[in-house]
Amino acid sequence: MKAIDAKQKTVVDDRKEIYSFGKLLLATGGAPRRLAFGAEEIIYFRTMGDYRRLRELAEKGRRFAVIGGGFIGSELAAALAMNQKQVVMLFPSSGICERMFPPDLSQFLNEFYRKKGVEVWNGESAASLERRGAELVIKTKSQREITVDGVVAGLGIQPNLDLAIMAGLETADGIVVDEFLRTSRPDIYAAGDVAFFYNPALERRLRVEHEDNANTMGRLAGRNMAGSAEPYQHLPFFYSDMFELGYEAVGEVDSRLSMMADWKEPHREGVVYYQKDGRVRGVLLWNVWGQVDAARELIAAKRSFRAEDLKQRLPKAA
């Protein structure tokens, strides 16, 4: 789709063909944040094509650089290492997933990855990339060099808002939607990574870039476009695996909040609660499973909890 005329209720595709609509869904997702260098040499891991390109490279190459220490970067580094590849992971923060996890857990992951054979270059940023024959050479801001067979980056995304702006829709950190997922034009809906929606449990707007949100919101948007009137009140969760470690998380998992960790085994199994003014805003279930709904209940309770109130509160017995 290349253009939208919200008043005439028409869209134009890349062949300049015009289609009219009664109701329209925008699920334009997001585009990877890119570095100022590297052009097509860097794989920005986002699409099936990116996966196939990396897999093909991994079948031939032995040494890879992963740029980024967050959600995607940590998954990629672990996956490549588990496929017997030499991996260098570089990111500017001090620890893996530092924006999400408590400092001690983030630092634990640095050493955990190193023990798994990953070279963790924390506090480092890539400054340039050049090809030397069949190899790629990354130079960091501190003038260190990494020679690799492939480079993959996970730096987050930016929501694709061009069509929404062209249509005159309200935008902020995404396309603003109401409780029924309608935009500021009631015949145009938005869902998925690009939708900026209000969540009643957290009493704030969110834009969520994960599978649970995309699936749940997409289904509801379809029902509402077909004539239903169901409010989107779902609090999405997300998950990841890091070698034999794994987690599920719900709500605001943000290390700028007050955090209380209740470990059954430090850094191996437990629950981290994220609070603001005593209220639970997010829950990290670290190697703890089947507790997402119970975590949602804590967040939706909208009341203050003391640290001792949260001790051993999760996991709940099945």
Protein Blocks (a to p, Z undefined) as FASTA:
>chain_A
ZZdcfknopaddfkopacddfbdcddebpaddddfehilmpccdfbfmlmmmmmmmmmmm
mbdcdedjbfklmmmmmmmmmnopacddddfbfbehklmmcfklmmmmmmmmmmnopacd
ehiacfbdcdehjbccdddfkopacddfbdcddebjaddfklmmmnopacdedcdddfko
pafblkbccedjllccddfklopacddfbfklmmmmmmmmmmmmnopacddfbdcddddd
ehjbccddehjddfkbccddddfbghkaccddddeehiafbdcdehighilmmmmmmmmn
opacdfklmgokbccdZZ
